[in-house]
Amino acid sequence: MLEKPPIKEEEYFAKVEFERRRKIEIDKHKNTEKQEKDRLKKLHYMCCPKCGRKLIEIPYKGLLIDKCSGCHGIWLDPGELDKIVNDNKKTILHKFAEIFKV
């Protein structure tokens, strides 16, 4: 005749099984998250945040500035505004950049 395992033993195996399943779910979630991030990057890369049209890189003072082919908006990557402002300290761009300094 089979004996029922003690309660502590059942709890232990239940915890082990829970942790095993939890790790599987975490791995699945991480993989799904990475796939979604890659999909969105592929879908939205070099697209205008305002109108969605493609951005075209144009050279400006040694930098590549992104300009929208639809609304003609100008988009700067991190640090590009500082580089432009440092070239012309007395321009209106310098005053504009000071507004956004933290």
C-alpha positions as YAML, in Angstrom:
chain: A
units: angstrom
residues:
- id: 1
  name: MET
  ca: [0.00, 0.00, 0.00]
- id: 2
  name: LEU
  ca: [1.29, 3.49, -0.94]
- id: 3
  name: GLU
  ca: [1.58, 6.03, 1.81]
- id: 4
  name: LYS
  ca: [0.70, 9.67, 1.30]
- id: 5
  name: PRO
  ca: [3.86, 11.82, 1.44]
- id: 6
  name: PRO
  ca: [4.18, 14.17, 4.39]
- id: 7
  name: ILE
  ca: [2.83, 17.71, 3.97]
- id: 8
  name: LYS
  ca: [6.32, 19.25, 4.07]
- id: 9
  name: GLU
  ca: [7.42, 17.03, 1.19]
- id: 10
  name: GLU
  ca: [4.37, 17.99, -0.88]
- id: 11
  name: GLU
  ca: [5.04, 21.68, -0.20]
- id: 12
  name: TYR
  ca: [8.67, 21.29, -1.24]
- id: 13
  name: PHE
  ca: [7.82, 19.64, -4.57]
- id: 14
  name: ALA
  ca: [5.05, 22.18, -5.19]
- id: 15
  name: LYS
  ca: [7.54, 25.03, -4.66]
- id: 16
  name: VAL
  ca: [10.12, 23.37, -6.92]
- id: 17
  name: GLU
  ca: [7.51, 22.90, -9.66]
- id: 18
  name: PHE
  ca: [6.29, 26.49, -9.25]
- id: 19
  name: GLU
  ca: [9.85, 27.87, -9.55]
- id: 20
  name: ARG
  ca: [10.50, 25.72, -12.63]
- id: 21
  name: ARG
  ca: [7.35, 27.01, -14.34]
- id: 22
  name: ARG
  ca: [8.05, 30.60, -13.24]
- id: 23
  name: LYS
  ca: [11.52, 30.50, -14.81]
- id: 24
  name: ILE
  ca: [10.05, 29.16, -18.04]
- id: 25
  name: GLU
  ca: [7.53, 32.02, -18.10]
- id: 26
  name: ILE
  ca: [10.21, 34.63, -17.36]
- id: 27
  name: ASP
  ca: [12.38, 33.30, -20.19]
- id: 28
  name: LYS
  ca: [9.39, 33.26, -22.55]
- id: 29
  name: HIS
  ca: [8.49, 36.83, -21.54]
- id: 30
  name: LYS
  ca: [12.07, 38.06, -22.08]
- id: 31
  name: ASN
  ca: [12.19, 36.43, -25.50]
- id: 32
  name: THR
  ca: [8.81, 37.88, -26.48]
- id: 33
  name: GLU
  ca: [9.85, 41.32, -25.19]
- id: 34
  name: LYS
  ca: [13.05, 41.25, -27.27]
- id: 35
  name: GLN
  ca: [11.17, 40.14, -30.38]
- id: 36
  name: GLU
  ca: [8.61, 42.93, -29.93]
- id: 37
  name: LYS
  ca: [11.34, 45.53, -29.41]
- id: 38
  name: ASP
  ca: [13.14, 44.35, -32.57]
- id: 39
  name: ARG
  ca: [9.87, 44.39, -34.53]
- id: 40
  name: LEU
  ca: [9.03, 47.93, -33.42]
- id: 41
  name: LYS
  ca: [12.55, 49.16, -34.15]
- id: 42
  name: LYS
  ca: [12.37, 47.69, -37.65]
- id: 43
  name: LEU
  ca: [8.92, 49.22, -38.17]
- id: 44
  name: HIS
  ca: [9.71, 52.73, -36.85]
- id: 45
  name: TYR
  ca: [13.45, 53.16, -37.50]
- id: 46
  name: MET
  ca: [14.20, 56.46, -39.21]
- id: 47
  name: CYS
  ca: [10.53, 57.49, -39.30]
- id: 48
  name: CYS
  ca: [9.30, 60.92, -38.26]
- id: 49
  name: PRO
  ca: [7.70, 60.91, -34.81]
- id: 50
  name: LYS
  ca: [5.28, 63.61, -35.94]
- id: 51
  name: CYS
  ca: [3.93, 62.39, -39.30]
- id: 52
  name: GLY
  ca: [5.47, 58.92, -39.75]
- id: 53
  name: ARG
  ca: [7.25, 59.59, -43.05]
- id: 54
  name: LYS
  ca: [10.87, 58.57, -43.61]
- id: 55
  name: LEU
  ca: [13.71, 60.66, -42.19]
- id: 56
  name: ILE
  ca: [16.58, 61.62, -44.46]
- id: 57
  name: GLU
  ca: [20.03, 62.34, -43.03]
- id: 58
  name: ILE
  ca: [21.47, 65.64, -44.22]
- id: 59
  name: PRO
  ca: [24.97, 66.91, -43.42]
- id: 60
  name: TYR
  ca: [25.16, 70.05, -41.28]
- id: 61
  name: LYS
  ca: [28.40, 71.35, -39.74]
- id: 62
  name: GLY
  ca: [29.97, 67.90, -39.65]
- id: 63
  name: LEU
  ca: [26.87, 66.24, -38.22]
- id: 64
  name: LEU
  ca: [24.14, 64.16, -39.82]
- id: 65
  name: ILE
  ca: [20.82, 65.81, -39.00]
- id: 66
  name: ASP
  ca: [17.56, 63.90, -39.59]
- id: 67
  name: LYS
  ca: [15.02, 65.78, -41.73]
- id: 68
  name: CYS
  ca: [11.52, 64.51, -42.43]
- id: 69
  name: SER
  ca: [10.59, 63.94, -46.06]
- id: 70
  name: GLY
  ca: [6.94, 64.79, -45.27]
- id: 71
  name: CYS
  ca: [6.59, 67.62, -42.76]
- id: 72
  name: HIS
  ca: [10.23, 68.82, -43.14]
- id: 73
  name: GLY
  ca: [10.74, 68.68, -39.37]
- id: 74
  name: ILE
  ca: [14.30, 68.52, -38.05]
- id: 75
  name: TRP
  ca: [15.19, 65.83, -35.52]
- id: 76
  name: LEU
  ca: [18.41, 65.77, -33.52]
- id: 77
  name: ASP
  ca: [20.08, 62.80, -31.89]
- id: 78
  name: PRO
  ca: [21.32, 63.11, -28.28]
- id: 79
  name: GLY
  ca: [24.21, 65.57, -28.05]
- id: 80
  name: GLU
  ca: [23.78, 67.09, -31.52]
- id: 81
  name: LEU
  ca: [22.14, 70.28, -30.25]
- id: 82
  name: ASP
  ca: [25.05, 70.85, -27.85]
- id: 83
  name: LYS
  ca: [27.55, 70.44, -30.70]
- id: 84
  name: ILE
  ca: [25.67, 72.92, -32.86]
- id: 85
  name: VAL
  ca: [25.31, 75.41, -29.99]
- id: 86
  name: ASN
  ca: [28.97, 75.16, -28.98]
- id: 87
  name: ASP
  ca: [29.95, 76.27, -32.49]
- id: 88
  name: ASN
  ca: [27.89, 79.46, -32.24]
- id: 89
  name: LYS
  ca: [27.69, 80.46, -28.57]
- id: 90
  name: LYS
  ca: [25.88, 83.73, -29.27]
- id: 91
  name: THR
  ca: [23.11, 82.43, -31.50]
- id: 92
  name: ILE
  ca: [19.48, 81.99, -30.62]
- id: 93
  name: LEU
  ca: [20.09, 78.23, -30.56]
- id: 94
  name: HIS
  ca: [22.23, 78.69, -27.46]
- id: 95
  name: LYS
  ca: [19.40, 80.47, -25.69]
- id: 96
  name: PHE
  ca: [16.98, 77.78, -26.88]
- id: 97
  name: ALA
  ca: [19.26, 75.02, -25.59]
- id: 98
  name: GLU
  ca: [19.52, 76.68, -22.18]
- id: 99
  name: ILE
  ca: [15.77, 76.29, -21.75]
- id: 100
  name: PHE
  ca: [16.08, 72.51, -21.94]
- id: 101
  name: LYS
  ca: [19.22, 72.10, -19.80]
- id: 102
  name: VAL
  ca: [18.56, 70.23, -16.61]
...
